[in-house]
Every structure is written in C-alpha cells, then in structure tokens.
Amino acid sequence: GVIIFIGSISSQGNKGQIAYAASKAGLEGAAATLMKEAIFHGVRCSVIHPGFTDTPMVRALGEEYIQKYVLPETQLGRLIRPQEIADAICFMITNSAVSGELWADAGWHPSPA
C-alpha cells in the first residue's frame, strides 16, 4: 500500500501562516516516522508539498497579491493547476521506487529556515 500526505511549501515558513505552517511541519515529522515504520508492513509513505495552487484558498489572497507577491517568485510564472498535483500524486502511487517527499511548487521552493 501507499500513504500520501498532503503537505505544503508553507511548512518551511510563510508570513502570516504560523498555524498552517506549524501543522504542515508537524505532518512532515509524523510522515518521516511513519515512513520508517510502515515499510516493514509493505506500506510506502510519501509527502507531496504543493506550491501555490489555483484553488479557492489561494484565490482568497486576491488577484493583486497573487500578481505582486506569488507569481514573481515562481519559475513558471503561474499558479499550479489542481490536475498537476493530482498527476504528481498518481505518479507517487504508481511508481514503487518513489518514497519520501516531492515538492510540486512551480519552482518556488523556499529555503529551510
């Protein structure tokens, strides 16, 4: 089996999102522990860290904020489409050699604090 945790680039810190960032960072720790335990039961565990994805949560930031602060920080210069995250999750599930973490962030991978 496979367990995919939905993380976030915010786990590395993001202004104004202390509770969200802390919850996603905690998820990383839980997933890392489970990865080391579940493999002995034939279960792979992975975490996907989506970047700014075109969802109602991100759109709630406002178009001006997205244009001014989000898009200039991405290599693709656009929001990630939800289907791209779904495709990445399918890849993680179907490829038995994949475990660990995948950053699907449009090139906006924050440096660890």
KEVO-679317 format. One line per field, with one value per residue: residue in one letter; x, y, z of N, C-alpha, C in turn. Coordinates in Angstrom, 2 decimals, decimal comma, padded with zeros to 5 digits. Example, Ala and Ser with C-alpha at 12.3 -4.5 7.8 and 13.67 -1.06 7.14 Angstrom:
KEVO-679317
residu [A  S]
n_xx [013,19  012,85]
n_yy [-005,69  -002,25]
n_zz [007,80  007,08]
ca_xx [012,30  013,67]
ca_yy [-004,50  -001,06]
ca_zz [007,80  007,14]
c_xx [013,20  012,90]
c_yy [-003,30  000,03]
c_zz [007,80  007,87]
//
This chain:
KEVO-679317
residu [G  V  I  I  F  I  G  S  I  S  S  Q  G  N  K  G  Q  I  A  Y  A  A  S  K  A  G  L  E  G  A  A  A  T  L  M  K  E  A  I  F  H  G  V  R  C  S  V  I  H  P  G  F  T  D  T  P  M  V  R  A  L  G  E  E  Y  I  Q  K  Y  V  L  P  E  T  Q  L  G  R  L  I  R  P  Q  E  I  A  D  A  I  C  F  M  I  T  N  S  A  V  S  G  E  L  W  A  D  A  G  W  H  P  S  P  A]
n_xx [000,81  000,18  000,69  -000,13  000,72  -000,57  001,26  002,75  004,29  004,40  005,25  007,85  007,84  005,95  004,91  002,43  001,12  001,32  000,03  -000,91  001,52  002,92  001,33  001,69  004,45  004,58  003,25  005,17  007,09  005,62  005,07  007,67  008,42  006,47  007,13  009,45  008,52  006,26  007,17  008,06  005,81  005,02  004,13  004,44  005,30  004,73  005,22  003,63  004,36  002,60  002,87  001,78  -001,37  -004,01  -006,62  -009,63  -008,71  -006,19  -006,91  -008,37  -006,52  -006,42  -006,29  -004,47  -002,50  -001,57  -000,50  001,48  003,09  003,22  003,35  005,73  007,70  007,77  009,16  007,71  005,90  003,17  000,14  -000,13  -001,89  -004,70  -004,95  -002,34  -001,21  -002,71  -001,82  000,85  000,54  -000,59  001,62  003,37  002,05  001,88  004,50  006,66  009,20  009,29  009,43  009,30  009,68  008,05  008,34  006,10  006,06  006,14  008,62  009,03  010,51  010,94  013,76  014,98  014,43]
n_yy [-001,19  002,34  005,48  008,79  011,87  015,16  017,83  021,06  023,92  025,82  024,68  025,27  027,76  030,72  033,94  035,19  032,79  031,10  029,05  027,28  026,69  025,48  023,23  021,83  021,41  019,75  017,58  016,67  015,62  013,55  011,98  011,27  009,59  007,57  006,61  005,19  003,15  001,92  000,73  -001,79  -003,20  -003,37  -000,97  002,02  005,41  008,79  012,33  015,00  018,25  020,76  023,79  027,18  026,73  026,81  027,33  027,84  028,65  029,82  031,75  033,40  035,08  037,22  038,78  040,86  040,54  037,97  038,43  040,30  039,25  036,42  035,10  036,28  034,97  032,39  029,98  029,19  031,22  031,20  030,01  026,73  024,13  022,32  019,73  019,12  018,61  016,38  014,61  014,34  013,07  010,65  009,64  009,25  007,23  005,11  004,48  002,31  002,73  005,16  007,14  009,16  012,71  015,02  017,96  019,93  022,65  024,68  025,74  027,36  026,90  027,22  028,15  026,19  027,28]
n_zz [000,00  -000,14  001,37  001,03  002,13  002,33  002,15  002,29  000,79  002,67  005,00  005,38  006,34  006,20  005,79  007,94  008,29  010,59  012,14  010,13  008,82  010,93  011,37  008,98  009,05  011,28  010,22  008,42  010,19  011,41  009,16  008,38  010,47  010,27  007,72  008,26  009,81  008,60  006,26  006,86  006,91  004,38  003,34  001,66  002,29  001,53  001,04  -000,47  -001,45  -002,28  -004,15  -004,58  -005,51  -007,88  -006,31  -004,34  -001,79  -002,26  -004,16  -002,53  -001,48  -003,14  -006,33  -006,86  -004,85  -005,50  -008,08  -007,48  -005,36  -005,38  -008,01  -009,20  -007,77  -008,64  -010,85  -013,06  -013,37  -012,90  -011,31  -009,92  -011,50  -010,24  -011,35  -011,98  -009,51  -008,80  -010,80  -010,02  -007,57  -008,43  -009,84  -007,68  -006,35  -008,22  -008,97  -007,73  -006,79  -005,64  -002,79  000,18  -000,11  -002,29  -004,01  -005,43  -006,76  -008,67  -009,05  -006,88  -004,36  -001,08  000,91  003,61  006,97]
ca_xx [000,00  000,83  000,05  000,36  000,36  -000,61  001,99  002,66  005,53  004,33  005,92  009,16  007,61  005,28  004,40  001,01  000,52  002,03  -000,68  -000,89  002,90  003,26  000,63  002,32  005,76  004,30  002,91  006,44  007,68  004,80  005,27  009,03  008,41  005,66  007,90  010,43  007,82  005,29  007,82  008,18  004,49  004,74  003,45  005,29  004,71  005,32  004,60  003,70  004,32  002,17  003,08  000,54  -002,23  -005,21  -007,74  -010,30  -007,89  -005,17  -007,61  -008,83  -005,46  -006,69  -005,52  -003,35  -001,47  -001,01  000,32  002,61  003,97  003,31  003,82  007,14  008,58  007,73  009,86  006,73  005,15  001,73  -000,30  -000,17  -003,25  -005,00  -004,69  -000,90  -000,98  -003,30  -000,91  002,04  000,14  -000,71  002,99  003,91  001,37  002,10  005,91  007,02  010,52  009,16  009,02  009,89  008,98  008,04  007,97  005,41  005,95  006,33  009,93  009,05  010,85  011,60  014,90  014,66  014,79]
ca_yy [000,00  003,65  006,60  010,08  013,01  016,42  018,86  022,40  024,68  026,64  024,00  025,90  029,11  031,62  035,09  035,23  031,46  030,34  027,81  026,41  026,24  024,56  021,96  021,12  020,96  018,60  016,48  016,15  014,77  012,34  011,18  010,72  008,47  006,51  006,03  004,24  002,04  001,27  -000,03  -003,18  -003,80  -003,28  000,29  003,18  006,69  009,94  013,63  015,95  019,64  021,65  025,23  027,96  026,04  027,58  026,84  028,95  029,13  030,73  032,88  034,29  036,06  038,36  038,78  041,80  039,90  036,87  039,00  041,07  038,54  034,98  034,71  036,62  034,05  031,05  029,88  029,05  032,47  030,94  029,09  025,32  023,63  021,18  018,48  018,84  017,99  015,04  013,81  014,05  012,06  009,37  009,19  008,76  005,99  004,03  004,15  001,67  003,19  006,51  007,36  010,41  013,96  015,61  019,38  020,32  024,04  025,61  026,38  028,24  026,06  028,08  027,61  025,91  028,37]
ca_zz [000,00  -000,20  002,05  000,55  002,96  001,60  002,87  001,70  000,85  003,88  006,11  005,51  006,86  005,27  006,54  008,22  008,32  011,63  012,50  008,96  008,63  012,01  011,16  007,86  009,51  012,12  009,32  007,91  011,23  011,54  007,95  008,42  011,41  009,69  006,61  008,79  010,45  007,72  005,20  007,31  006,71  002,95  003,02  001,38  002,69  000,87  001,27  -001,58  -000,98  -003,36  -004,06  -004,71  -006,46  -008,24  -005,51  -003,64  -000,67  -002,80  -004,80  -001,46  -001,24  -004,00  -007,57  -006,76  -004,04  -006,29  -009,15  -006,93  -004,43  -005,59  -009,34  -009,47  -007,04  -009,24  -012,13  -014,14  -013,50  -012,85  -010,26  -010,29  -011,73  -009,38  -012,06  -011,90  -008,20  -008,90  -011,61  -009,21  -006,58  -009,16  -010,07  -006,42  -006,01  -009,18  -009,11  -006,46  -006,36  -005,09  -001,40  000,64  -000,34  -003,62  -004,00  -006,67  -006,32  -009,80  -008,91  -005,71  -003,21  -000,09  001,63  005,02  007,89]
c_xx [000,85  000,00  000,69  -000,18  000,38  000,03  001,76  004,04  005,56  004,98  007,30  009,06  006,97  004,60  002,88  000,34  001,14  001,33  -000,65  000,51  003,30  002,58  001,26  003,72  005,60  003,96  004,18  007,09  006,93  005,03  006,65  009,10  007,63  006,38  008,84  009,78  006,97  005,94  007,96  006,85  004,05  004,02  004,49  004,55  005,46  004,57  004,73  003,52  003,89  002,58  001,74  -000,28  -003,51  -006,44  -008,43  -009,47  -006,84  -005,83  -008,12  -007,77  -005,68  -005,75  -004,30  -002,19  -000,78  -000,07  001,59  003,60  004,16  003,95  005,27  008,14  008,57  008,47  008,89  005,92  003,64  001,42  -000,28  -001,63  -003,51  -004,71  -003,21  -000,55  -001,53  -002,38  000,33  001,72  000,00  000,67  003,58  003,31  001,80  003,56  006,42  008,40  010,46  008,69  009,66  009,03  009,11  007,54  007,41  005,07  006,15  007,66  010,02  009,29  011,59  012,78  014,49  015,16  016,08]
c_yy [001,26  004,66  007,87  011,16  014,27  017,48  020,22  023,04  025,55  025,97  024,59  027,32  029,99  032,71  035,01  033,87  030,57  029,03  026,81  025,83  025,22  023,21  021,16  020,64  019,74  017,37  015,85  015,21  013,47  011,42  010,53  009,51  007,29  005,84  004,95  003,03  001,24  000,40  -001,50  -003,93  -003,69  -002,01  001,39  004,44  007,81  011,20  014,44  017,34  020,53  023,09  025,93  027,39  026,84  026,98  028,04  029,50  030,13  031,95  033,88  035,32  037,34  038,38  039,70  041,19  038,79  037,41  039,65  040,22  037,05  034,64  035,10  035,68  032,63  031,06  029,77  030,32  032,28  030,07  027,67  024,93  022,43  019,83  018,11  018,19  016,57  014,12  013,41  012,98  010,69  008,79  008,58  007,42  004,84  003,63  003,61  002,08  004,54  006,45  008,68  011,61  014,42  017,04  019,73  021,80  025,08  026,35  027,35  027,39  026,91  027,38  027,30  027,04  028,06]
c_zz [000,00  000,59  001,51  001,48  002,11  002,48  002,22  001,74  002,10  005,08  006,37  006,06  005,80  006,09  006,70  008,34  009,39  011,97  011,35  008,74  009,69  011,82  010,04  008,23  010,43  011,30  008,75  008,93  011,41  010,35  007,96  009,35  010,82  008,52  007,11  009,44  009,47  006,65  005,58  007,22  005,25  002,53  002,81  001,81  001,98  001,26  000,00  -000,99  -002,14  -003,07  -004,18  -005,87  -006,67  -007,57  -004,86  -002,48  -001,16  -003,44  -003,76  -001,09  -002,04  -005,20  -007,49  -005,96  -004,83  -007,36  -008,62  -006,14  -004,72  -006,93  -009,63  -008,79  -007,60  -010,56  -013,30  -014,36  -013,52  -011,64  -010,81  -010,49  -010,81  -010,05  -012,02  -010,56  -008,21  -009,70  -010,82  -008,16  -007,24  -009,45  -008,80  -006,03  -006,92  -009,35  -007,78  -005,96  -005,65  -003,64  -000,98  000,28  -001,78  -003,50  -005,36  -006,52  -007,41  -009,70  -007,76  -004,49  -002,20  000,57  003,06  005,91  008,62]
//
